[in-house]
Amino acid sequence: MSFLVITLSTWAFSNGGLAWKNGRSQMGSVSIQGPRGLPFFGSLFSLSHGLAHRTLACMASRLSATQLMAFSLGSTPAIVSSDPQIAREILTSPHFADRPIKQSAKSLMFSRAIGFAPNGAYWRLLRRIASTHLFAPKRMAAHEPWRQLDCAAMIRDIHNEQSLNGAVHLLKHLQNASLNNIMGTVFGKRYDFTKYNEEAKELQELVREGFELLERCLALVPRVKKLVKKIIEEHDQSKMPKKLIDNSDFVDVLLSLEGDEKLEEDDMVAVLWEMIFRGTDTTALLTQWVMAELVLNPEIQAKLRNELHFVVGDGSVTDADIPKLPYLQAVVKETLRVHPPGPSYHGPDCLRLMSTSAMAWSSLVTQLQWSTCGP
């Protein structure tokens, strides 16, 4: 009984809720305001409905805490800024460069990959390798024909399912296209998901299990290492010339590095797995949300179709067309604002029909063209 009384008393006098007990939100020269939420639960239930970022913005505005607001998620203290200048300062400051890494991320080897590696020489090396050899404009352009083929295969599969069942489960097609795009760019491999392929099936299961059951990471990692190392060995034993060209895949790039840039095999596995894991669902979910919003807003869909017809006509959309499609860019940016994608952020379950990466643009505009020409 006394424990309950003490807990409730601590909660009642803690700005930001129980996770900020003992005056943690008042240790600086200016105290951080925030909602207390509920005892033990904090603000969890407030964020369980609607859009979380809008709920947080309303809470911050109501408490006059837009610069910084403290709140509790159960026993976990959290802080959010609704002020653009403060948010920019946090995101660009070296004091906030290191991301807190949980055991699940460590188990999935992300501590040696770009997303979670601590700020320092190793992280700067990974960033330089990725920006020079993976995201450089010349390499993106060199891989465009393959992205077009991925989109064409996705639209074909969507059309076949629509013809057969009268409805389409969109997300699986988007995930397959995103996965093929990542695999082609990073590993130089693509799959026909309409036919049985043991490696493709294992890859799909690894990505799905990685997102759905992070607590089973210890069982997942040996399978990840086995699959990725197998593909690395295939590249290493290939008789193809080792000279890099613009459309070389990322594995060839990593194997060609020498001297201080050379990565250990386990580091290569971590970097490559992170790209597969993080590059699949985010693109698929973003595109699914765009399509869902367009279905719910037919007037915006009509404007977007008109822009596509005016700029592209009956041809296929290319990367060079994107700068000429400002309304399409606005639609995608607004979707990113309202539905920011992430591993645990799922798309609309009710949608059963039809990082702004190049794959997302290609996938989206190709679907729009297909839906325009469809019945």
N, C-alpha and C positions, 0 to 999 in steps of 0.2 A: 504493500500500500504506500509506504514511504517513497519507494522508487518511483511509483506513478506520480506522486505529488511533486517530487523533485523534477521529474521529466517535464511535466506540464508547466511548472514554474519557469524552468529554463527556456522552454519553447515560447512562453508568453513574453519574455524579455529579450528575445533574440531577433534582431533584424535579419531577415532572410530565412528564418526558420531554424529548426533544431540542428541542422548540419553546421550552422554558423554560431554555435554556442560558445560561451566563455569570451564573448566580445570579439570574435575573429573578424567581424565586418567593421570593427571600430578601431583597428590597430594603427591605421594611417592617420595623417593629419586631418583628413575628412572622412567621416564614417560613410559606409556604403548602405544605402537604404534598400529595402526589398520586402516582398510579402512573406509572412510567416507560414502561409499554407496551413496544412493540417498537422496535428501531432503525429510523429512517426512517418507520415507519408510526404510531408512538405507540399510542393506544388505539382506532384505527379498527376493528380486527377484534373487539375486545371489545364494541363497540356495533353490530356488524353482524348480531347475532341477538338474538331476544327483544325486550323493550320497553326502549328506550334509557334512559328516565328511571328505571326500576327497576334497570337495570344500574349506572347512575351512583350511585344511592342505596346500593346494596350495596357498591360500591367505596369510597364515602365513609365508610360505617359501618365497614368493615374496616380502614381506615387512620386511623380516629378524626379524620376531616377533614370532618365534617358542616357546619361553619360555612362553610368555603371549601375547595375542592379544585381543584388545578391539574392539567390533563392536556393531552395533545397530540393533535391530529388531523392527522397528517402533520407538516407544518412550521408549522401554525397553532396558536398557544397558545389554550387555552380554560380557563374557570373556571366552576365550578358551586357553588351553595349548596343544601344539603339541610335547612337550618335555616329554619323559617317566618319567624322574626323578622328574620334577616339578609336573606332574600329580599324581605320587605316593605320593609325599609330601602332595598335596592337599587332596587326598582321605584318607590319614591316619592321618592327623592332627586333633586334637580335636577342633581347631579353625574353622574348616569347617564341624563339625559333624552334626549340625542342618540344616535340609533341609528347604528352604523357603516353607511355606505352603499357598496355595491359598485358597480362599473361597470355591471353588468347592471341594477341598480335605477335608476341615473342615466339609463341609456339608455331605460328605460321611463317616464321622467319622474316617478318616485316621489319624487325629491328636492324636488318642489314640491307633494306631496300630504301628507295627514295622517300617514301611517305613517312617513315618513322625513324630513319637514321638520324642520330644526333648531329646538330650543326657543327661542322668542322671540315677537315680536309677530305675525309671519305665522302661525306654528303655532297660537297662541292664537286668532287670527281664524278659522282653518279649524275649529278645535274648537268655537268658539262658534256658527258658522254651522251645523255639522252637528248639534250638540245642540239648537239652537233650531228648526231647520227640517226636519231629517230624522228624528231619533230622539225628538222630543217625543211624549209619550203621545197627544196629540190627533191628531197626524199618523199615528201608527202605527194608531190606531183607525180613522181615516178610510180607510186603505188595506186594512183587513181584508177587505171583500167581494171585492177583487181577489185577495187571497191564497187565499181560499176557492175562487175560480174556478180559480186555478192548480193547487191541490191536486186539485180535481175532474177537471180535464183530465189531470193526471198519472195518477190512478187509472184513468181511462178507457183511457189508452194502455197502462198496465200490464196491465189486464184483456184488452185486445185482443191484446197480444203473448202473454200466457199462453194464451189460447184458440187462437191460431194455431200457436204453437211448443211449447206444453207447459212452457216455462221462460221466465224473464224476466231480461234483463240490467238490473239495477236501477239502476246508477250513471248511465246515460245519461238515464233518466227523471228522476232526482233533479237532475242537472245542468241539464236543460232547465227544470224547474220553478223551480230557484234562479235561473237566468239570467232567466227571465221575471219573477220577483218583483223582482229588482234593476232590470231594464229598466223595469218598470212604475212602480216607486217613484221612480227617478232620472230616467228619460227620458219617462215617460208612454207607453211603447210596449210592446206584447206581440205574441208571434208564435205561430202554429200550426205547430209543428215537424213535424207529420205531412204538411204541404204544402210544396212548394218555395218558398223565399223567398230571394232573392239576399242581402239585407241580413242576414237571420237566419243564413244559412250562413256569411257572412263573419265575423259576430260570434262564432259558435261556433268557427271556425277560429282567430281571433285569441286567444281565451281559451285554447284547447288549446295552441297554439304558444307562447304566453307562459309556460305552466307547463312544457312539455316541453323547449323549446329556448331557454333564456334567452340563450345565446350568440349567437342570431340576432336580438338586440334591434334592431340598427341597421336591419335590413330590415323589422322588425315595426312600428316607430314611425310611419313615413309612412302605413301602412295604418290604424293606430289613429287618428292625427290626422284622416285623411280621413273616417273613419266618424263619429267623435265630433263633428267640426266640422259635418258635414252635418246631424246631428240638432239641434245648437245653432242652426244657421241656419234649420231648419224651425220651431223654436220662436220665433226672433226675428222671422221673417216672418209668423207666424200672425196672423190677424185676431181671435183670441180676446182678450177683455179681460185686461189685465195685472194686475188686482187678485188677490192671492193668497187662496186658500181652503184649508181644512184638507187637502183631497186634491190640492192642486197638486203637480206633480212637482218634483224637485230642480233641474232645469234652469231651470224658471220662477223658482224661488227665487233662483238665482244671477244670472239676468238682471235680476231686480228690485232687486238690491242697488245702493246708491248711496253716494257719498262715499268714506270710508276703507275701507268694506267691499267696494267694487267690485273684482272680480278681473279680471286680464288674461285674454284668451282662452286663452293657452297654460296658464295656471294652472288655468282651468276644465277644460280638456281633461285635465290631469294628475289633478285631483281626481275627475272623473267616471270616468276610465279605472280609477283605483285601486279605486273602489267596485265596478265590474264585475268586475275581475280578482280582487280579494280576497273578494268576496261570493258567488261562484258555487261553487267547489269546496269551500270550507270547510264550508258548510252541507250540501252533497250528501254529502261524506265522513263528516261527523258522523252524519247520518241513516242512511247505509249501515252504519256500524259499530254503531249502536244495533240495527238490524234483524238484523245478523249475530249479535250477542251474544244477542238474544232467541231466535233460532233455535237457538243452542247451549245455551240455558238455558230449557227449556220451562216450568219451574215459575215462573220470574220472569215469563215471557210470560203465563202463566195469571193470576197476581196482577194484572198490569197490565190485562189484558182485563176482569177483574172490577171493577177500579176504574173503568174507562171505562164499563162497563155501568151501574154503580151511580150515577155522577155524571151521565153524559150520556144514557144510554139509547140509543135508536135514532136520535137526532138528530145533527146535525153539531157537531163540537167548535168552540168559539169561543175567542177570546183570553180572554174573561171566565171560561172554565172552568178555565184553567191553574192559578190559585191553589188551586182545589179538588181538584187532582190531585197530591198530594204524592209518591206513589209514582212517577208519571211523571217528575216533576222529579228525583227521586233517581236514576232510571235514566239520564236524560240527563247529569246531573252526574257520575255514575260513569263513563259512557262518555267524557266529556271528560277525566276524570282518567287513564283507562287509555289512551285513544287521542286525545291532543290533536291537533286538526286543523291542517294547515298546507299550503302549496303543494306541498311535496315529500313529504308524508306520505300514502301511497296507501292505499286501502281494501282489504278482503280480496278477493283475486283469485278465490277459490274460490266466492264467493257468487253464485249465478245464479238466485235467487228473490227472491221478495219482500224561540252564541255566543250558542248557545241563542237564536237569533233567532226572531222570530215565524214565519218561513217554516219553520224546522226543526221547531218544535212542531206547526204545522198539518200539515206533510208527514208527520211521524211518526205522529200520532194517527189521521190519515185512513187511512194504510196499515194500521195495527193494526185499525181497524174493517173495512176491506176484507178483510183476511186472516181476520177472525173470521167474516164472512159468506160467504166463498168456499167452494169445494168441499173 
